[in-house]
Amino acid sequence: MVLVRKLIKTQGVSTSMPNLFYLLLAGISGAAMALQGTLNGALGKALGVWESTFIVHVIGLMTTLFFILVLRIGFANFSRLGEVSWYYFLGGFLNVIIIYTLVRSIPQIGVTNATTAIIVCQILSAVLIDSLGILGMKKFDFHYIDLLGVALLVIGARILLMD
């Protein structure tokens, strides 16, 4: 990772365009989400929706505890819990909704269709969050050309969802 960051810095990446390193991280996240959805859907089909949702979260908890307790990564900031806005904790609740809806939808409509719907809704939500600075996020300027990007995404989604 450090090598990638050094390479990016030496390539003179413009500060006006998003940092390539972080775009790469986001891309890895997207690929992991598709794989996660596939695995969660298969687990839900085998065990049941709520059972698989529970198991996925237990495994996530065990993984997080491994990083915090064994590798000692990320333990220092727990003292700041009282400084966090209450609504930031809703991410855990939303995670249950995300896993549940993935487990329900993927076996019925497939990974591609589910992922297409996820991406379209994520982009629409992200445009609103960025342009309005919702929930304390940094506000990014909205440009009307962004609507063209969203429209092309919706058109591409429609093509993917055609029978």
C-alpha positions as a Markdown table, in Angstrom:
| # | Residue | x | y | z |
|---|---|---|---|---|
| 1 | Met | 0.0 | 0.0 | 0.0 |
| 2 | Val | 2.8 | 2.4 | 0.9 |
| 3 | Leu | 4.5 | 1.6 | -2.4 |
| 4 | Val | 1.3 | 2.3 | -4.3 |
| 5 | Arg | 0.9 | 5.7 | -2.5 |
| 6 | Lys | 4.5 | 6.6 | -3.3 |
| 7 | Leu | 4.0 | 5.7 | -6.9 |
| 8 | Ile | 0.9 | 7.9 | -7.1 |
| 9 | Lys | 2.7 | 10.8 | -5.5 |
| 10 | Thr | 5.6 | 10.5 | -8.0 |
| 11 | Gln | 3.2 | 10.4 | -10.9 |
| 12 | Gly | 2.1 | 13.9 | -10.1 |
| 13 | Val | -1.6 | 13.1 | -9.8 |
| 14 | Ser | -3.6 | 16.3 | -10.0 |
| 15 | Thr | -5.2 | 17.5 | -6.8 |
| 16 | Ser | -8.3 | 18.4 | -8.7 |
| 17 | Met | -9.0 | 14.8 | -9.7 |
| 18 | Pro | -9.8 | 12.0 | -7.1 |
| 19 | Asn | -6.7 | 10.3 | -5.8 |
| 20 | Leu | -6.1 | 7.1 | -7.7 |
| 21 | Phe | -5.1 | 5.2 | -4.6 |
| 22 | Tyr | -8.5 | 5.8 | -3.0 |
| 23 | Leu | -10.3 | 5.0 | -6.2 |
| 24 | Leu | -8.5 | 1.7 | -6.2 |
| 25 | Leu | -9.5 | 1.1 | -2.6 |
| 26 | Ala | -13.2 | 1.9 | -3.5 |
| 27 | Gly | -12.9 | -0.5 | -6.5 |
| 28 | Ile | -11.7 | -3.3 | -4.3 |
| 29 | Ser | -14.6 | -2.6 | -2.0 |
| 30 | Gly | -17.0 | -2.8 | -4.9 |
| 31 | Ala | -15.6 | -6.2 | -6.0 |
| 32 | Ala | -15.7 | -7.4 | -2.4 |
| 33 | Met | -19.4 | -6.3 | -2.2 |
| 34 | Ala | -20.3 | -8.4 | -5.2 |
| 35 | Leu | -18.5 | -11.4 | -3.8 |
| 36 | Gln | -20.0 | -10.8 | -0.4 |
| 37 | Gly | -23.5 | -10.6 | -1.8 |
| 38 | Thr | -23.0 | -13.9 | -3.7 |
| 39 | Leu | -21.8 | -15.7 | -0.6 |
| 40 | Asn | -24.5 | -14.2 | 1.7 |
| 41 | Gly | -27.2 | -15.1 | -0.8 |
| 42 | Ala | -25.9 | -18.7 | -1.0 |
| 43 | Leu | -25.7 | -18.9 | 2.8 |
| 44 | Gly | -29.2 | -17.5 | 3.1 |
| 45 | Lys | -30.5 | -20.1 | 0.7 |
| 46 | Ala | -28.9 | -22.9 | 2.7 |
| 47 | Leu | -29.7 | -21.7 | 6.2 |
| 48 | Gly | -32.4 | -19.1 | 6.0 |
| 49 | Val | -32.4 | -15.3 | 5.8 |
| 50 | Trp | -32.2 | -14.3 | 9.4 |
| 51 | Glu | -29.9 | -17.1 | 10.4 |
| 52 | Ser | -27.4 | -16.1 | 7.7 |
| 53 | Thr | -27.7 | -12.4 | 8.6 |
| 54 | Phe | -26.8 | -13.3 | 12.1 |
| 55 | Ile | -23.9 | -15.6 | 11.2 |
| 56 | Val | -22.5 | -12.9 | 8.8 |
| 57 | His | -22.5 | -10.4 | 11.6 |
| 58 | Val | -20.9 | -12.8 | 14.1 |
| 59 | Ile | -18.1 | -13.5 | 11.7 |
| 60 | Gly | -17.7 | -9.8 | 11.1 |
| 61 | Leu | -17.5 | -9.2 | 14.8 |
| 62 | Met | -14.9 | -11.9 | 15.2 |
| 63 | Thr | -12.9 | -10.5 | 12.4 |
| 64 | Thr | -13.0 | -7.0 | 13.9 |
| 65 | Leu | -12.1 | -8.3 | 17.3 |
| 66 | Phe | -9.1 | -10.0 | 15.8 |
| 67 | Phe | -7.9 | -6.7 | 14.3 |
| 68 | Ile | -8.5 | -4.8 | 17.5 |
| 69 | Leu | -7.4 | -7.3 | 20.2 |
| 70 | Val | -4.8 | -9.4 | 18.4 |
| 71 | Leu | -3.3 | -7.0 | 15.9 |
| 72 | Arg | -3.9 | -4.0 | 18.1 |
| 73 | Ile | -5.2 | -2.0 | 15.2 |
| 74 | Gly | -7.9 | 0.7 | 15.9 |
| 75 | Phe | -8.1 | 0.5 | 19.7 |
| 76 | Ala | -7.0 | 4.0 | 20.5 |
| 77 | Asn | -10.2 | 5.9 | 19.5 |
| 78 | Phe | -12.8 | 4.1 | 21.7 |
| 79 | Ser | -12.4 | 6.8 | 24.3 |
| 80 | Arg | -14.0 | 9.3 | 21.8 |
| 81 | Leu | -17.3 | 7.3 | 21.7 |
| 82 | Gly | -19.1 | 10.0 | 23.6 |
| 83 | Glu | -18.2 | 12.6 | 21.0 |
| 84 | Val | -19.9 | 10.9 | 18.2 |
| 85 | Ser | -23.4 | 12.0 | 17.0 |
| 86 | Trp | -26.0 | 9.4 | 17.9 |
| 87 | Tyr | -27.1 | 8.9 | 14.3 |
| 88 | Tyr | -23.7 | 7.7 | 13.2 |
| 89 | Phe | -24.4 | 4.5 | 15.1 |
| 90 | Leu | -27.3 | 3.8 | 12.7 |
| 91 | Gly | -24.7 | 2.3 | 10.4 |
| 92 | Gly | -24.9 | -1.0 | 12.3 |
| 93 | Phe | -28.7 | -1.1 | 11.9 |
| 94 | Leu | -28.4 | -0.3 | 8.2 |
| 95 | Asn | -25.8 | -3.1 | 7.9 |
| 96 | Val | -28.5 | -5.6 | 9.0 |
| 97 | Ile | -30.9 | -4.2 | 6.4 |
| 98 | Ile | -28.2 | -4.4 | 3.7 |
| 99 | Ile | -27.3 | -8.0 | 4.5 |
| 100 | Tyr | -31.0 | -9.1 | 4.9 |
| 101 | Thr | -32.0 | -7.5 | 1.6 |
| 102 | Leu | -29.0 | -9.0 | -0.2 |
| 103 | Val | -29.8 | -12.4 | 1.1 |
| 104 | Arg | -33.4 | -12.1 | 0.1 |
| 105 | Ser | -32.8 | -10.6 | -3.4 |
| 106 | Ile | -29.8 | -12.3 | -4.9 |
| 107 | Pro | -31.2 | -15.9 | -5.0 |
| 108 | Gln | -34.3 | -14.5 | -6.7 |
| 109 | Ile | -32.9 | -12.1 | -9.2 |
| 110 | Gly | -29.2 | -13.0 | -9.5 |
| 111 | Val | -26.0 | -11.2 | -8.6 |
| 112 | Thr | -25.9 | -8.9 | -11.7 |
| 113 | Asn | -29.5 | -7.6 | -11.3 |
| 114 | Ala | -29.1 | -7.1 | -7.6 |
| 115 | Thr | -25.8 | -5.4 | -7.9 |
| 116 | Thr | -27.2 | -3.2 | -10.7 |
| 117 | Ala | -30.0 | -2.0 | -8.4 |
| 118 | Ile | -27.5 | -1.5 | -5.6 |
| 119 | Ile | -25.2 | 0.6 | -7.6 |
| 120 | Val | -27.9 | 2.8 | -9.1 |
| 121 | Cys | -29.4 | 3.5 | -5.7 |
| 122 | Gln | -25.9 | 4.0 | -4.1 |
| 123 | Ile | -25.0 | 6.6 | -6.8 |
| 124 | Leu | -28.3 | 8.5 | -6.4 |
| 125 | Ser | -27.9 | 8.5 | -2.6 |
| 126 | Ala | -24.3 | 9.5 | -2.9 |
| 127 | Val | -25.0 | 12.4 | -5.2 |
| 128 | Leu | -27.6 | 13.7 | -2.7 |
| 129 | Ile | -25.2 | 13.2 | 0.3 |
| 130 | Asp | -22.3 | 14.9 | -1.5 |
| 131 | Ser | -24.2 | 17.8 | -2.9 |
| 132 | Leu | -26.1 | 18.6 | 0.3 |
| 133 | Gly | -23.4 | 17.6 | 2.8 |
| 134 | Ile | -25.9 | 15.4 | 4.6 |
| 135 | Leu | -25.1 | 13.9 | 8.1 |
| 136 | Gly | -22.0 | 16.1 | 8.5 |
| 137 | Met | -20.2 | 14.9 | 5.4 |
| 138 | Lys | -18.0 | 17.3 | 3.5 |
| 139 | Lys | -20.2 | 19.1 | 0.8 |
| 140 | Phe | -19.0 | 18.7 | -2.8 |
| 141 | Asp | -20.2 | 21.0 | -5.5 |
| 142 | Phe | -23.0 | 19.7 | -7.7 |
| 143 | His | -22.6 | 20.1 | -11.4 |
| 144 | Tyr | -25.4 | 19.6 | -13.9 |
| 145 | Ile | -23.1 | 17.3 | -15.9 |
| 146 | Asp | -23.5 | 15.0 | -12.9 |
| 147 | Leu | -27.1 | 14.4 | -14.0 |
| 148 | Leu | -25.9 | 13.2 | -17.3 |
| 149 | Gly | -23.7 | 10.7 | -15.5 |
| 150 | Val | -26.6 | 9.5 | -13.4 |
| 151 | Ala | -28.8 | 9.3 | -16.5 |
| 152 | Leu | -26.2 | 7.2 | -18.4 |
| 153 | Leu | -25.9 | 5.0 | -15.3 |
| 154 | Val | -29.7 | 4.5 | -15.2 |
| 155 | Ile | -29.7 | 3.7 | -19.0 |
| 156 | Gly | -26.9 | 1.2 | -18.5 |
| 157 | Ala | -28.8 | -0.3 | -15.6 |
| 158 | Arg | -31.9 | -0.7 | -17.7 |
| 159 | Ile | -30.0 | -2.4 | -20.4 |
| 160 | Leu | -28.5 | -4.9 | -17.9 |
| 161 | Leu | -31.9 | -5.6 | -16.4 |
| 162 | Met | -33.6 | -6.3 | -19.8 |
| 163 | Asp | -34.7 | -9.9 | -20.3 |
